[in-house]
Amino acid sequence: MGMTFDTFMNMSPWEFRIKLDAHIKELKVKNNSIIVQSWLTTYLIRCSIVSAFNKEAKFPELSKLLNPDEPKKEQTPEQMEEAMRSICIAFGGQIIEVEG
């Protein structure tokens, strides 16, 4: 956690708990970062294998990987309704038509 013995001895239990909680959150963020990096590495390996054996498959461009935040297209109300119907059907729900 990175504190000296003197610092620890001068802390109240409340201050120590706050410092401990912050340290735990920091470790979770680092762990999630490692998981995401591992997933991306696996994805790129899979893409390279597929593109090596399939001439139609293309390896993703580096610019798309580095800048994935493209402007999202607005959905029409009909597209939103169709997406909700698909989700409802996938989870076994019932679709109730409401007049209005």
N, C-alpha and C positions, 0 to 999 in steps of 0.2 A: 504494500500500500504506500510505502514511501514516506515514513515519518520517523523522526528521531525519538529516542526514549524520553527525552525531556519534553518534547511536544506532546507525546502520549500522556505523560504523567500530569501535564498541565491542562489537559482537556477534561471537560465534563462528560459524563456518559452520553448526554444528548448531542454534544458536538461530535463525539466519536461516532455515534450512530449515523449522523448526517454524512460524515466523511466516508464511512463504510458503505452507505447506500450509493453515494456518488461513485465510489470505486467499483461497486458491483455493476452499476449501469454502464460505466466505461468498459468493463470487461465484456459485457453483453454486446455492446456496439462493435468492439473489436472482433468478437466471435462471429457476429453476423456478417461483418466485412469479409472475413476469411471464407465463410460459407458461400457468399456471393462470388468471390474471386474463384473459388473451386468450381462452382457451377458454370461460370463463364469459360473457364479453361476446358471443362468437359464439353461444353457446347461447341467451342472452336475446334477441338479435336474431332468431334463427331462430324462437324461440317467439312473438315479437311478430308476425312476418310470418305465421306459420301461424294465429295467433289472429285476425289481421285478415281473413283470407280464409275461415276455417272457423269458423262460429259455434259449433260443438260443442267446439272446442278452447279450453282455458282457459289464460291466462297463469299461470305458477306464482306462488303467494303468496310475498310477501317473507319472511314468518315461516319458511316451509319452506326458503327459500334461506339465511337467516341461521342457522337452527338445524337442520341436516340430521341431527343425531345423535339419531334416534329409537330407542327400544329395539328391538332386533332380535328377531324372533320365533324361538323355538327350533324347529328342524326335528325331525321324527320320524325314526326310523331308516329308515323306508320312503322318506321324502322325500330323505334323504341318498343312499340307494342309487339312487333314480331320477336324481338330479343327477349322480352318478358315472357311471351308465350313459350319460347324454346326452353327458357330456364324452368318455367313452371312444369312443362312436360317432362324435362329431364329429371326433376326431383319428385315426379309422381303426384303433382298437385292437380287440382281441378281448376278449369278456367270458367269463371262466372262472368257472363255478359251483363253489363249494367246499361240500362237505357238512360239517356240523359242528354 
